[in-house]
Amino acid sequence: MSTTHEAGWAHASGALRGPTWLREPLDPNALVPQLWSDHARKVDGVLEVAGVKLTDLVAEHGSPAYVLDEDDFRARARAFRDAFADFDVYYAGKAFLSVAVAKWIAEEGLCLDVCSSGELLVAQRAGVDMARVGYHGNNKTPAEIARAVELGVGRIIVDSFDEVARVTALGERRSGAGEPDVRVMVRVTAGVEAHTHEYIATAHEDQKFGFSITSGDAFEAVRRLSEAPGVTLLGLHSHIGSQIFDSSGFEVAARRVLALHARVASELGVTMPEMDLGGGFGIAYTTQDDPSTPARLAAEMAAIVAHECRGLGISAPRLSIEPGRAIVGPSMCTVYEVGTVKDVALDGGATRLYVSVDGGMSDNIRTALYDADYSCTLANRSSEAPPRLARVVGKHCEAGDVVVKDEFLPSDVTAGDLLAVPATGAYCRSMASNYNHALRPPVVAVRNGASRVIVRRETEEDLLATDMGES
């Protein structure tokens, strides 16, 4: 167990030995299948995804690059659609969204959840049926709400009393003009402490999202919306966090949210037809992770809701979920080129191997932001060299610019090699930045031995396009 260090986890006592779950591999060239898309494999040491050699992909498209396995993405989307056949499945676009991905989601029969006007614009550009779109966010302006409603968005998730006022005012105007109602859900916090990072646990009381059930704010929000002209109240929405492997958190949340659902019916005479249990289903980033399957999740969540509804003596509402990471996360990897390799002398005569790549925290902030763990593999060749514990770092001017904290790589890793990091589909491109004026990498979709760019690499012209200073 490492101890806290004021300079961060990388300097903590015991960090040099690596985490206890990380085992030295018998073959550092081998892939760990559960970390990669279904169509990733090594052929003569070269990593191929959907029949495309990453050496060829980098030669054509450059590095770093996000590599998205289209068929794997579609298969994971279908797996959720089929397992949750009695639910509405909304893909959480915040994980990763592009026009192509929005089209894939629609083609596979899923709905889409967006949380900004920009994401809504992508859905519109992709031709997504707006009736199958939900609009999230904790600070939606009157203009954003009005735009979403004008486009025909199927549901607005209301997050504060300010938004209640904005929605009711809009509903009143639309009612007076004989226009369709504003369709809303109420985001509630169930007081559940999900076993995840503090920044991505979203159902405990002390955070920015939703109305507290415990304080009574959630009931009051429901009351105001249920009485508002021009507003259709669909139901309650709950989300307990992200990267969750255990359904016990959903069980506690469902119990509390369904109790509120029953109270609304009893005291206000309002039977809400729907309920959203959110997403947050975990994936495997390293060998320590053991995610569930869509089929198992569906069975467990349906059983939880049925049990609670029987106890309350109510009929179950129409349920929905919002997987994002669990669909796109494993479908994408990121490929980098190694630039420098060096041994850094540490106290006591030990050394740490630092492998620097041509990306970093601008294309994957999660390691620095969430202390997230990732894996990686040598992608351009096979090696007979013994494995050595290494730290893969980026090229940014930050000591915390770490991509993979600890991984065993062949000890002959050198400048010019390619490294690939699996499970980078969720939030890496979405949270990418121009830190140090870096150019954001492209997203290259691969399928049946062919590649195509679905989000192009930024250029220097893009970088300067918004800079209005004198030349």
C-alpha positions in Angstrom: 0.0 0.0 0.0 1.6 3.2 -1.1 1.6 6.3 1.1 0.6 9.8 0.2 3.3 12.1 -1.2 2.9 15.9 -1.6 4.2 15.6 -5.2 1.5 13.0 -6.1 1.0 9.3 -6.5 4.0 8.9 -8.8 6.4 9.7 -6.0 4.7 7.8 -3.2 6.6 5.1 -1.2 6.4 1.8 -3.0 5.4 3.3 -6.4 8.6 2.0 -8.0 7.5 -1.6 -7.4 4.2 -1.0 -9.3 0.7 -1.9 -8.1 0.1 -5.2 -6.4 -2.2 -6.4 -9.1 0.3 -5.9 -11.9 2.1 -9.1 -12.7 5.2 -9.5 -14.8 4.0 -11.2 -18.0 5.5 -14.4 -19.4 5.4 -12.8 -22.8 5.4 -9.0 -23.0 4.4 -9.1 -26.6 1.1 -10.8 -25.9 -2.3 -9.0 -25.7 -4.7 -9.3 -22.8 -7.8 -9.9 -24.8 -10.4 -8.4 -22.4 -8.7 -5.0 -22.7 -9.0 -4.7 -26.5 -11.7 -4.6 -29.1 -12.7 -8.0 -30.5 -10.8 -7.5 -33.7 -7.4 -6.6 -32.2 -4.6 -9.2 -32.6 -0.9 -9.4 -33.1 0.5 -10.8 -36.4 4.2 -11.3 -36.4 4.4 -8.8 -33.5 2.5 -6.1 -35.3 -0.8 -5.0 -33.8 -3.8 -5.2 -36.2 -7.2 -3.8 -35.5 -10.0 -5.0 -37.8 -7.4 -6.2 -40.3 -5.5 -2.8 -40.4 -1.9 -2.9 -39.3 -1.2 0.0 -37.0 2.2 0.4 -38.7 0.3 1.1 -41.9 -2.3 3.3 -40.2 0.4 5.5 -38.7 2.3 5.7 -42.0 -0.9 7.0 -43.6 -2.5 9.1 -40.8 0.4 9.9 -38.5 0.6 9.6 -34.7 -0.8 9.9 -32.2 -4.1 8.7 -33.5 -7.3 7.2 -31.9 -8.2 4.0 -33.7 -11.9 3.1 -33.5 -13.1 -0.5 -34.4 -16.5 0.2 -36.0 -17.8 -3.4 -35.9 -16.8 -3.8 -32.3 -18.6 -0.5 -31.4 -21.7 -1.6 -33.3 -21.6 -5.0 -31.6 -21.4 -3.5 -28.2 -24.3 -1.2 -29.0 -26.4 -4.1 -30.2 -25.5 -6.1 -27.1 -27.0 -3.4 -24.9 -30.0 -3.0 -27.2 -30.8 -6.7 -27.1 -30.1 -7.4 -23.5 -32.2 -4.4 -22.4 -34.9 -5.1 -24.9 -37.6 -3.9 -22.4 -35.7 -0.7 -21.7 -34.9 2.4 -23.7 -31.1 2.5 -24.2 -29.6 5.9 -24.6 -26.0 6.1 -25.7 -24.2 8.7 -23.5 -22.7 10.9 -26.2 -20.4 12.6 -23.7 -18.2 9.5 -23.7 -17.4 10.1 -27.4 -19.5 11.6 -30.1 -19.0 12.4 -33.8 -21.4 12.6 -36.7 -20.4 9.1 -37.8 -20.9 7.6 -34.3 -24.3 9.3 -34.0 -25.3 7.6 -37.2 -24.1 4.2 -36.0 -26.1 4.6 -32.8 -29.2 5.4 -34.8 -28.7 2.6 -37.2 -28.3 0.1 -34.3 -31.6 1.2 -32.8 -30.3 3.1 -29.8 -31.4 6.5 -28.5 -28.9 9.3 -27.8 -28.2 11.4 -24.7 -26.5 14.7 -25.2 -25.5 17.4 -22.6 -24.6 20.5 -24.6 -25.7 22.5 -27.6 -22.6 21.2 -29.4 -23.5 17.6 -28.9 -27.1 18.4 -29.9 -25.7 20.0 -33.1 -23.8 16.8 -33.9 -26.9 14.8 -33.5 -28.8 17.2 -35.8 -26.0 17.0 -38.4 -26.2 13.2 -38.2 -29.9 13.2 -38.9 -30.8 11.5 -35.6 -34.5 11.4 -34.8 -34.8 14.2 -32.2 -37.7 12.4 -30.5 -35.0 9.8 -29.5 -32.7 12.3 -28.0 -32.4 13.3 -24.3 -30.8 16.6 -23.2 -28.8 16.7 -20.0 -26.8 19.3 -18.2 -26.8 21.2 -14.9 -26.8 24.7 -16.3 -29.0 24.8 -19.5 -29.8 28.4 -20.5 -33.3 29.5 -21.6 -32.0 29.7 -25.2 -30.5 26.2 -25.1 -33.7 24.7 -23.7 -35.8 26.6 -26.2 -33.6 25.4 -29.1 -33.8 21.8 -27.9 -37.5 21.9 -27.7 -37.9 23.6 -31.1 -35.8 20.8 -32.6 -38.2 18.2 -31.0 -35.9 16.7 -28.4 -37.8 13.9 -26.7 -36.9 14.8 -23.1 -35.2 17.5 -21.1 -33.6 16.4 -17.9 -34.3 19.2 -15.4 -31.5 19.7 -12.8 -32.3 22.8 -10.7 -35.1 25.1 -9.6 -33.8 27.7 -12.0 -34.3 25.2 -14.8 -37.8 24.4 -13.4 -38.6 28.1 -13.8 -37.2 28.2 -17.3 -39.1 25.1 -18.4 -42.4 26.2 -16.9 -42.1 29.6 -18.5 -41.4 28.0 -21.9 -44.2 25.5 -21.4 -46.7 28.3 -20.6 -45.8 30.2 -23.8 -46.0 27.1 -25.9 -49.4 26.1 -24.3 -50.8 29.6 -25.1 -49.6 29.2 -28.7 -51.1 25.7 -29.1 -47.6 24.1 -29.5 -46.6 20.7 -28.2 -45.6 20.3 -24.5 -42.1 20.4 -23.2 -41.3 16.8 -22.2 -39.1 16.6 -19.0 -37.6 14.3 -16.5 -36.3 15.3 -13.0 -32.7 14.5 -12.1 -32.6 13.3 -8.5 -29.8 12.4 -6.1 -30.4 9.2 -4.2 -27.6 9.7 -1.6 -25.7 6.6 -2.9 -21.9 6.6 -2.5 -20.8 4.6 -5.6 -17.5 2.8 -5.3 -15.7 5.0 -7.8 -13.5 8.1 -7.9 -14.9 11.1 -6.1 -15.1 13.2 -9.2 -17.3 10.7 -11.1 -19.6 9.6 -8.2 -22.7 11.6 -9.0 -25.5 10.4 -6.6 -24.2 11.5 -3.2 -25.6 14.7 -1.7 -22.6 17.0 -1.9 -22.3 17.6 -5.6 -23.7 19.7 -8.4 -26.2 17.4 -10.1 -29.9 17.0 -9.4 -32.4 17.5 -6.6 -32.0 15.8 -3.3 -34.6 13.2 -2.4 -33.7 13.4 1.3 -34.2 17.2 1.6 -37.5 17.2 -0.2 -36.3 19.3 -3.1 -36.9 16.5 -5.6 -40.6 16.1 -4.6 -41.1 19.9 -4.8 -39.5 20.0 -8.3 -41.9 17.2 -9.4 -44.9 19.1 -7.9 -44.1 22.3 -9.7 -43.5 20.6 -13.0 -46.6 18.4 -12.7 -48.8 21.5 -12.3 -47.2 23.6 -15.1 -49.2 24.1 -18.3 -47.4 23.0 -21.4 -45.2 20.6 -19.6 -45.4 16.8 -19.7 -43.6 15.2 -16.8 -42.2 11.8 -17.9 -40.5 10.7 -14.7 -37.4 10.6 -12.5 -33.8 10.3 -13.6 -31.0 8.9 -11.4 -27.3 8.4 -12.1 -25.0 7.1 -9.4 -21.6 7.5 -11.0 -19.1 6.0 -13.5 -16.8 3.0 -13.9 -19.1 0.9 -11.6 -18.9 -2.9 -11.5 -21.3 -3.7 -8.7 -25.1 -3.6 -9.1 -25.6 -3.0 -5.4 -25.4 0.7 -5.9 -28.2 0.6 -8.4 -30.3 -1.4 -6.0 -30.1 1.2 -3.3 -30.7 4.0 -5.8 -33.7 2.2 -7.4 -35.3 1.7 -4.0 -35.1 5.4 -3.1 -36.1 6.7 -6.5 -39.0 4.2 -6.8 -40.2 5.2 -3.3 -40.3 8.9 -4.5 -42.1 7.7 -7.7 -44.7 6.0 -5.5 -45.1 9.0 -3.2 -45.7 11.3 -6.2 -48.5 9.0 -7.4 -50.0 8.8 -3.9 -49.8 12.4 -2.8 -50.0 14.3 -6.1 -52.1 11.8 -8.1 -49.5 11.8 -10.8 -48.4 8.5 -12.3 -45.1 9.2 -14.1 -44.7 6.7 -17.0 -40.9 6.5 -17.1 -37.7 6.2 -15.0 -34.1 6.4 -16.0 -31.5 4.6 -13.9 -28.5 6.2 -15.7 -25.3 4.5 -16.8 -21.8 4.3 -15.5 -21.2 0.6 -16.3 -17.5 -0.2 -15.9 -15.0 -1.6 -18.5 -11.6 -3.3 -18.2 -8.7 -0.9 -18.4 -6.2 -3.3 -16.8 -6.2 -6.9 -15.6 -7.5 -5.8 -12.2 -10.9 -4.9 -13.7 -13.7 -7.4 -14.1 -16.7 -5.8 -15.8 -20.2 -7.3 -16.0 -22.0 -8.2 -19.3 -25.0 -6.3 -20.7 -27.1 -9.5 -20.3 -26.2 -9.8 -16.6 -26.7 -6.1 -15.9 -30.1 -6.3 -17.6 -31.2 -9.3 -15.6 -30.0 -7.8 -12.3 -31.5 -4.3 -12.8 -34.8 -5.6 -14.0 -35.0 -7.9 -11.0 -34.2 -5.1 -8.7 -36.9 -2.8 -10.1 -39.5 -5.6 -10.1 -38.7 -6.5 -6.5 -39.0 -2.9 -5.3 -42.2 -2.3 -7.3 -43.8 -5.4 -5.7 -42.9 -4.1 -2.3 -44.4 -0.7 -3.0 -47.5 -2.2 -4.7 -47.0 -0.2 -7.9 -46.6 -1.0 -11.6 -43.0 -0.6 -13.0 -42.5 2.5 -15.1 -40.8 2.2 -18.5 -37.1 2.1 -17.8 -34.1 3.5 -19.6 -30.3 3.4 -19.1 -27.4 5.4 -20.5 -24.3 3.4 -21.4 -21.5 5.3 -23.0 -18.1 4.1 -21.7 -19.3 0.5 -21.9 -19.9 0.8 -25.6 -17.2 3.0 -27.0 -14.5 2.5 -24.3 -13.1 -0.9 -25.4 -13.7 -0.2 -29.1 -11.0 2.4 -29.3 -7.2 2.3 -28.7 -4.6 5.1 -29.1 -1.4 4.6 -31.0 1.7 6.7 -30.2 5.3 6.8 -31.4 8.1 6.6 -28.8 10.4 9.6 -28.9 12.8 9.1 -26.0 13.6 6.4 -23.5 15.7 7.0 -20.4 16.6 5.6 -17.0 16.1 8.0 -14.1 18.2 7.3 -11.1 16.2 7.2 -7.8 17.2 7.1 -4.2 18.8 3.8 -3.0 20.4 3.1 -6.4 17.1 2.1 -8.1 16.1 3.4 -11.5 12.8 4.0 -13.3 12.4 3.5 -17.1 10.6 6.5 -18.6 9.2 6.0 -22.1 8.1 9.3 -23.7 5.5 9.3 -26.5 4.3 12.0 -28.9 1.0 12.6 -27.1 0.1 12.7 -23.4 -2.4 14.6 -21.2 -3.7 16.6 -24.2 -5.2 13.4 -25.7 -5.8 11.4 -22.4 -6.2 13.5 -19.3 -7.8 10.7 -17.3 -4.5 9.5 -15.8 -3.7 12.9 -14.4 -7.3 13.9 -13.5 -8.7 10.6 -12.1 -5.5 8.7 -11.2 -6.8 6.3 -13.9 -4.9 3.1 -14.7 -4.1 2.0 -18.3 -2.2 -0.7 -20.1 -0.2 -0.6 -23.3 1.7 -2.9 -25.7 4.5 -2.6 -28.2 2.6 -2.4 -31.5 5.1 -2.4 -34.3 7.3 -5.5 -33.8 7.9 -8.5 -31.7 10.7 -8.5 -29.1 12.7 -11.3 -27.5 14.0 -8.9 -24.8 12.9 -9.6 -21.2 10.1 -7.4 -19.8 10.8 -4.4 -17.7 8.6 -2.2 -15.6 8.2 1.2 -17.3 6.2 4.4 -17.1 4.8 5.8 -20.3 4.7 9.6 -20.3 3.7 12.4 -22.6 5.6 15.3 -24.1 3.9 18.1 -22.2 5.5 20.5 -19.8 4.0 18.8 -16.7 5.4 16.3 -14.3 2.0 14.8 -14.0 1.8 14.2 -17.8 1.6 10.4 -17.5 -0.2 8.1 -19.9 0.4 4.7 -18.3 1.7 4.7 -14.7 3.1 1.2 -14.7 3.4 -1.4 -17.4 5.8 -4.2 -18.3 7.3 -3.5 -21.8 10.1 -5.3 -23.6 13.3 -3.9 -22.2 14.6 -3.0 -25.7 11.8 -0.5 -26.3 13.4 2.4 -28.2 12.7 5.7 -30.1 10.6 5.0 -33.2 8.7 2.2 -31.7 4.9 2.3 -31.6 2.9 1.8 -28.4 -0.8 1.2 -28.3 -3.0 1.9 -25.3 -6.3 0.0 -25.2 -9.7 1.2 -23.9 -9.3 4.8 -24.7 -12.7 5.3 -26.4 -14.4 7.0 -23.4 -13.6 10.6 -22.6 -10.1 10.7 -24.1 -11.0 12.4 -27.3 -14.0 14.1 -25.7 -11.8 15.7 -23.0 -8.8 16.3 -25.3 -7.3 19.8 -25.2 -4.8 22.0 -26.9 -2.6 22.2 -23.8 0.9 23.5 -24.8 -0.8 24.2 -28.1 -0.9 20.6 -29.0 -2.9 19.5 -32.0 -5.7 17.0 -31.2 -5.3 13.7 -32.9 -7.6 12.2 -35.5 -10.2 9.5 -34.9 -9.6 6.8 -37.5 -12.3 4.2 -38.0 -11.2 0.7 -39.1 -13.3 -2.0 -40.6 -12.7 -5.0 -42.8 -9.1 -4.2 -43.5 -9.7 -0.5 -44.4 -9.4 2.8 -42.5 -11.1 6.1 -42.8 -10.9 9.3 -40.9 -14.1 10.3 -39.1 -12.6 13.2 -37.1 -9.6 14.7 -38.8 -6.4 15.7 -37.1 -6.2 19.4 -36.1 -3.8 21.6 -38.1 -1.7 24.6 -37.3 -4.3 26.7 -39.2 -7.0 25.3 -36.8 -4.9 26.3 -33.9 -4.5 29.9 -35.0 -8.0 30.3 -36.4 -9.4 31.8 -33.2 -6.4 33.8 -32.3 -7.4 37.4 -33.1 -4.0 39.0 -32.1 -1.9 41.0 -34.5 0.3 39.0 -36.9 
